[in-house]
Amino acid sequence: MKHINSQSKTPSLAHGRGADRFDTELPVEIGGVQGLTRNISATGIYFETEMTQDPGSHVHFSVEVHVHGQRQKLACDGEVVRINRKHGVLGVAAKLMSSFFLDAADVIDVNASSLAGKH
């Protein structure tokens, strides 16, 4: 019988991370400097930028996402856990401390009257 080596569908969990990571390229802005995400999860993010960061520092940045066909800015606060430098680009791994859409009314469309009487 032939055995096929396959990678786990959740390699991030195998490495001690708390959530699945998804490879994605989304625009990031940090301190007026543009960057690009490489992967993101519910608890962390990895992005590349030219803005200098230090492990242990707090970072404030925004990520552009598409929700229902509309561009939205997700404002994030995080803690830098690791940096990588390659070819003049700084890779930043950050643990997300908080995140919210800058205009939540555009993202969350709840009709309060539809919730009345439901308990």
N, CA, C and O of each residue as an XYZ file, in Angstrom:
476
protein
N       0.845     -1.162      0.000
C       0.000      0.000      0.000
C       0.895      1.231      0.000
O       1.841      1.322      0.783
N       0.595      2.161     -0.869
C       1.375      3.378     -0.983
C       0.826      4.433     -0.028
O      -0.381      4.672      0.022
N       1.724      5.060      0.727
C       1.322      6.126      1.645
C       1.632      7.465      0.999
O       2.709      7.660      0.437
N       0.693      8.374      1.082
C       0.876      9.708      0.534
C       1.023     10.676      1.694
O       0.156     10.772      2.563
N       2.137     11.389      1.690
C       2.326     12.417      2.703
C       1.507     13.628      2.307
O       1.633     14.143      1.196
N       0.685     14.069      3.205
C      -0.101     15.270      2.929
C       0.009     16.212      4.109
O       0.172     15.796      5.256
N      -0.085     17.488      3.797
C      -0.032     18.472      4.858
C      -1.396     18.565      5.512
O      -2.425     18.343      4.873
N      -1.390     18.894      6.785
C      -2.626     19.106      7.513
C      -3.362     20.289      6.907
O      -2.734     21.222      6.406
N      -4.684     20.257      6.949
C      -5.454     21.398      6.455
C      -5.381     22.563      7.427
O      -5.827     23.663      7.102
N      -4.830     22.342      8.609
C      -4.692     23.410      9.592
C      -3.249     23.478     10.078
O      -2.988     23.248     11.259
N      -2.294     23.795      9.178
C      -0.899     23.819      9.583
C      -0.619     24.858     10.662
O       0.310     24.684     11.451
N      -1.397     25.932     10.715
C      -1.161     26.953     11.720
C      -1.384     26.389     13.122
O      -0.660     26.745     14.052
N      -2.359     25.531     13.280
C      -2.624     24.956     14.587
C      -1.509     24.004     14.994
O      -1.197     23.885     16.179
N      -0.914     23.336     14.035
C       0.184     22.431     14.326
C       1.420     23.184     14.807
O       2.300     22.592     15.433
N       1.495     24.483     14.522
C       2.633     25.287     14.933
C       2.349     26.103     16.190
O       3.083     27.042     16.497
N       1.294     25.754     16.918
C       1.009     26.420     18.170
C       0.196     27.702     18.042
O      -0.011     28.397     19.037
N      -0.263     28.027     16.851
C      -1.095     29.211     16.690
C      -2.520     28.846     17.051
O      -2.930     27.691     16.930
N      -3.271     29.842     17.495
C      -4.621     29.592     17.977
C      -5.703     29.590     16.924
O      -6.838     29.226     17.231
N      -5.403     29.985     15.681
C      -6.437     30.052     14.655
C      -5.841     29.769     13.284
O      -4.650     29.973     13.049
N      -6.701     29.292     12.382
C      -6.268     29.045     11.009
C      -5.862     30.356     10.350
O      -6.507     31.387     10.544
N      -4.798     30.306      9.577
C      -4.349     31.482      8.822
C      -4.705     31.277      7.369
O      -4.679     30.161      6.849
N      -5.042     32.397      6.716
C      -5.414     32.367      5.310
C      -4.486     33.285      4.542
O      -4.342     34.459      4.882
N      -3.852     32.746      3.500
C      -2.992     33.556      2.644
C      -3.859     34.541      1.879
O      -4.845     34.157      1.250
N      -3.489     35.807      1.937
C      -4.241     36.833      1.236
C      -3.384     38.074      1.063
O      -2.508     38.352      1.882
N      -3.632     38.806      0.013
C      -2.925     40.062     -0.230
C      -3.938     41.196     -0.172
O      -4.686     41.422     -1.123
N      -3.955     41.907      0.950
C      -4.849     43.034      1.152
C      -4.012     44.274      1.452
O      -2.985     44.181      2.124
N      -4.445     45.434      0.959
C      -3.704     46.662      1.251
C      -3.733     46.992      2.744
O      -4.771     46.892      3.398
N      -2.576     47.384      3.265
C      -2.422     47.781      4.661
C      -1.857     49.197      4.681
O      -1.038     49.556      3.835
N      -2.295     49.995      5.642
C      -1.716     51.313      5.842
C      -1.319     51.433      7.307
O      -2.128     51.216      8.209
N      -0.054     51.785      7.524
C       0.456     51.939      8.879
C       1.296     53.213      8.922
O       2.317     53.316      8.241
N       0.869     54.162      9.711
C       1.589     55.427      9.821
C       1.758     56.152      8.503
O       2.788     56.785      8.272
N       0.757     56.068      7.631
C       0.828     56.723      6.331
C       1.639     55.966      5.290
O       1.767     56.424      4.154
N       2.186     54.820      5.660
C       2.992     53.996      4.753
C       2.144     52.802      4.306
O       1.489     52.156      5.124
N       2.163     52.520      3.013
C       1.399     51.405      2.454
C       2.145     50.089      2.636
O       3.375     50.058      2.692
N       1.392     49.021      2.725
C       1.958     47.681      2.824
C       0.975     46.690      2.244
O      -0.012     47.071      1.615
N       1.250     45.415      2.458
C       0.428     44.355      1.899
C       0.416     43.171      2.856
O       1.468     42.730      3.318
N      -0.784     42.654      3.157
C      -0.857     41.471      4.004
C      -0.353     40.261      3.227
O      -0.419     40.231      1.999
N       0.141     39.286      3.936
C       0.514     38.001      3.341
C      -0.375     36.896      3.893
O      -0.705     35.951      3.176
N      -0.767     37.006      5.165
C      -1.749     36.079      5.719
C      -2.429     36.738      6.909
O      -1.918     37.691      7.496
N      -3.601     36.200      7.248
C      -4.411     36.778      8.309
C      -5.223     35.670      8.965
O      -5.559     34.671      8.330
N      -5.530     35.859     10.234
C      -6.400     34.931     10.955
C      -7.262     35.755     11.900
O      -7.182     36.983     11.916
N      -8.075     35.080     12.677
C      -8.914     35.775     13.649
C      -8.080     36.388     14.764
O      -8.535     37.318     15.431
N      -6.873     35.886     14.979
C      -6.061     36.358     16.106
C      -4.759     37.029     15.715
O      -4.068     37.577     16.575
N      -4.407     36.998     14.434
C      -3.129     37.578     14.038
C      -3.068     37.920     12.570
O      -3.949     37.574     11.783
N      -1.988     38.618     12.224
C      -1.801     39.071     10.853
C      -0.308     39.122     10.554
O       0.503     39.389     11.441
N       0.043     38.866      9.309
C       1.413     39.034      8.848
C       1.354     39.925      7.629
O       0.663     39.610      6.660
N       2.080     41.051      7.666
C       2.089     41.966      6.534
C       3.486     42.480      6.278
O       4.355     42.422      7.148
N       3.693     42.985      5.069
C       4.976     43.549      4.675
C       4.826     45.049      4.499
O       3.832     45.526      3.953
N       5.826     45.787      4.969
C       5.799     47.239      4.909
C       7.226     47.760      4.924
O       8.168     46.992      5.118
N       7.388     49.043      4.723
C       8.697     49.675      4.868
C       8.783     50.440      6.180
O       9.815     51.034      6.489
N       7.694     50.425      6.957
C       7.640     51.119      8.242
C       8.338     50.274      9.305
O       7.960     49.125      9.533
N       9.345     50.833      9.949
C      10.118     50.114     10.964
C       9.262     49.799     12.185
O       8.517     50.650     12.671
N       9.378     48.578     12.669
C       8.676     48.122     13.866
C       9.649     47.332     14.723
O      10.676     46.860     14.236
N       9.326     47.193     15.988
C      10.141     46.410     16.911
C       9.281     45.369     17.595
O       8.131     45.647     17.932
N       9.819     44.159     17.809
C       9.062     43.143     18.547
C       8.654     43.690     19.913
O       9.439     44.348     20.596
N       7.403     43.403     20.298
C       6.872     43.867     21.574
C       6.184     45.216     21.496
O       5.495     45.616     22.435
N       6.364     45.933     20.374
C       5.731     47.251     20.253
C       4.267     47.099     19.842
O       3.864     46.093     19.258
N       3.490     48.124     20.164
C       2.088     48.160     19.744
C       2.011     48.846     18.398
O       2.723     49.820     18.152
N       1.146     48.344     17.516
C       0.973     48.926     16.192
C      -0.504     49.219     15.954
O      -1.385     48.480     16.393
N      -0.745     50.311     15.249
C      -2.083     50.686     14.822
C      -2.033     50.752     13.302
O      -1.183     51.444     12.740
N      -2.925     50.047     12.638
C      -2.919     50.003     11.184
C      -4.319     49.723     10.679
O      -5.199     49.329     11.444
N      -4.520     49.928      9.388
C      -5.811     49.593      8.789
C      -5.588     48.638      7.627
O      -4.563     48.684      6.947
N      -6.565     47.779      7.419
C      -6.545     46.797      6.344
C      -7.785     47.037      5.493
O      -8.893     47.159      6.016
N      -7.592     47.103      4.180
C      -8.734     47.290      3.279
C      -9.306     45.935      2.909
O      -8.604     45.071      2.382
N     -10.605     45.758      3.194
C     -11.284     44.501      2.879
C     -12.519     44.821      2.038
O     -12.965     45.967      1.979
N     -13.053     43.811      1.400
C     -14.284     43.962      0.618
C     -15.400     43.222      1.340
O     -15.292     42.028      1.623
N     -16.482     43.955      1.636
C     -17.640     43.386      2.306
C     -18.863     43.718      1.461
O     -19.166     44.890      1.236
N     -19.557     42.704      1.000
C     -20.738     42.894      0.157
C     -20.423     43.792     -1.037
O     -21.234     44.645     -1.399
N     -19.251     43.608     -1.652
C     -18.862     44.366     -2.826
C     -18.385     45.781     -2.555
O     -18.079     46.521     -3.490
N     -18.317     46.163     -1.307
C     -17.884     47.510     -0.928
C     -16.530     47.444     -0.232
O     -16.268     46.522      0.541
N     -15.663     48.433     -0.511
C     -14.391     48.517      0.192
C     -14.619     49.091      1.587
O     -15.273     50.121      1.749
N     -14.078     48.419      2.575
C     -14.186     48.860      3.965
C     -12.796     48.873      4.582
O     -11.934     48.079      4.203
N     -12.579     49.776      5.536
C     -11.311     49.813      6.264
C     -11.532     49.172      7.630
O     -12.425     49.556      8.385
N     -10.697     48.195      7.918
C     -10.709     47.523      9.205
C      -9.569     48.113     10.017
O      -8.400     47.892      9.702
N      -9.906     48.867     11.068
C      -8.891     49.467     11.929
C      -8.434     48.421     12.936
O      -9.258     47.772     13.581
N      -7.117     48.258     13.070
C      -6.570     47.206     13.920
C      -5.562     47.763     14.915
O      -4.851     48.727     14.632
N      -5.518     47.143     16.070
C      -4.526     47.434     17.099
C      -3.886     46.090     17.411
O      -4.584     45.105     17.650
N      -2.566     46.052     17.409
C      -1.898     44.776     17.645
C      -0.581     44.923     18.353
O      -0.105     46.029     18.614
N       0.000     43.779     18.660
C       1.319     43.724     19.287
C       2.249     42.954     18.360
O       1.947     41.830     17.959
N       3.374     43.561     18.025
C       4.339     42.923     17.136
C       4.982     41.749     17.873
O       5.556     41.923     18.949
N       4.883     40.562     17.292
C       5.474     39.379     17.913
C       6.740     38.919     17.196
O       7.573     38.225     17.778
N       6.880     39.312     15.921
C       8.062     38.892     15.158
C       8.237     39.809     13.964
O       7.262     40.309     13.403
N       9.485     40.025     13.578
C       9.773     40.758     12.349
C      10.767     39.969     11.511
O      11.602     39.236     12.041
N      10.667     40.127     10.200
C      11.613     39.531      9.252
C      12.021     40.635      8.288
O      11.179     41.414      7.841
N      13.293     40.704      7.970
C      13.769     41.689      6.993
C      14.296     40.957      5.764
O      15.144     40.071      5.870
N      13.777     41.345      4.583
C      14.218     40.755      3.320
C      14.192     41.817      2.248
O      13.155     42.436      2.010
N      15.317     42.034      1.600
C      15.410     42.920      0.440
C      14.793     44.291      0.698
O      14.102     44.826     -0.169
N      15.029     44.866      1.868
C      14.526     46.196      2.201
C      13.071     46.245      2.616
O      12.529     47.326      2.847
N      12.429     45.088      2.715
C      11.031     45.028      3.132
C      10.972     44.400      4.522
O      11.668     43.426      4.809
N      10.139     44.969      5.367
C       9.984     44.471      6.722
C       8.715     43.637      6.809
O       7.624     44.132      6.523
N       8.847     42.387      7.197
C       7.695     41.524      7.444
C       7.337     41.610      8.912
O       8.194     41.424      9.776
N       6.072     41.894      9.200
C       5.618     42.090     10.574
C       4.546     41.057     10.899
O       3.525     40.972     10.216
N       4.785     40.275     11.944
C       3.770     39.366     12.471
C       3.234     40.017     13.731
O       3.993     40.329     14.648
N       1.915     40.223     13.776
C       1.312     40.888     14.926
C       0.133     40.091     15.460
O      -0.646     39.514     14.703
N       0.024     40.075     16.766
C      -1.133     39.497     17.443
C      -2.191     40.582     17.510
O      -1.927     41.675     18.010
N      -3.388     40.292     17.009
C      -4.453     41.292     17.012
C      -5.026     41.440     18.418
O      -5.442     40.467     19.047
N      -5.036     42.690     18.895
C      -5.604     42.990     20.201
C      -7.056     43.454     20.044
O      -7.912     43.125     20.865
N      -7.325     44.218     18.985
C      -8.684     44.649     18.672
C      -8.750     45.025     17.199
O      -7.743     45.355     16.573
N      -9.964     44.965     16.667
C     -10.191     45.393     15.291
C     -11.661     45.773     15.155
O     -12.534     45.162     15.772
N     -11.916     46.780     14.344
C     -13.285     47.211     14.106
C     -13.351     47.925     12.762
O     -12.367     48.505     12.302
N     -14.518     47.874     12.145
C     -14.713     48.597     10.898
C     -14.859     50.071     11.226
O     -15.535     50.438     12.187
N     -14.220     50.919     10.421
C     -14.247     52.349     10.695
C     -15.650     52.923     10.619
O     -15.948     53.896     11.312
N     -16.520     52.350      9.798
C     -17.907     52.772      9.751
C     -18.770     51.527      9.835
O     -19.220     50.993      8.821
N     -18.993     51.075     11.059
C     -19.713     49.819     11.282
C     -21.126     49.861     10.709
O     -21.665     48.810     10.363
N     -21.740     51.026     10.598
C     -23.099     51.124     10.060
C     -23.163     50.631      8.624
O     -24.194     50.116      8.192
N     -22.074     50.783      7.881
C     -22.053     50.308      6.498
C     -21.896     48.801      6.406
O     -22.209     48.200      5.378
N     -21.413     48.191      7.475
C     -21.125     46.764      7.441
C     -22.241     45.965      8.095
O     -22.640     44.920      7.580
N     -22.742     46.443      9.213
C     -23.780     45.735      9.956
C     -25.107     46.400      9.651
O     -25.311     47.561     10.005
N     -26.008     45.689      9.003
C     -27.301     46.232      8.633
C     -28.365     45.450      9.374
O     -28.872     44.446      8.874
N     -28.706     45.919     10.580
C     -29.688     45.235     11.409
C     -30.918     46.113     11.496
O     -30.830     47.285     11.861
N     -32.048     45.554     11.166
C     -33.317     46.254     11.290
C     -33.866     45.955     12.676
O     -34.321     44.841     12.938
N     -33.825     46.949     13.573
C     -34.226     46.752     14.968
C     -35.648     46.253     15.088
O     -35.946     45.478     15.997
N     -36.545     46.675     14.192
C     -37.944     46.239     14.295
C     -38.077     44.743     14.028
O     -39.013     44.112     14.519
N     -37.161     44.170     13.262
C     -37.230     42.726     12.992
C     -36.826     41.917     14.209
O     -37.113     40.722     14.277
N     -36.160     42.550     15.178
C     -35.758     41.853     16.380
C     -36.781     41.978     17.498
O     -36.720     41.235     18.477
N     -37.713     42.902     17.366
C     -38.738     43.126     18.401
C     -39.585     41.882     18.570
O     -39.984     41.244     17.596
N     -39.850     41.553     19.806
C     -40.708     40.413     20.106
C     -40.007     39.073     20.071
O     -40.628     38.059     20.387
N     -38.714     39.024     19.693
C     -37.957     37.766     19.694
C     -37.142     37.687     20.954
O     -36.321     38.567     21.216
N     -37.342     36.676     21.725
C     -36.594     36.511     22.984
C     -35.949     35.169     23.034
O     -35.277     34.843     24.012
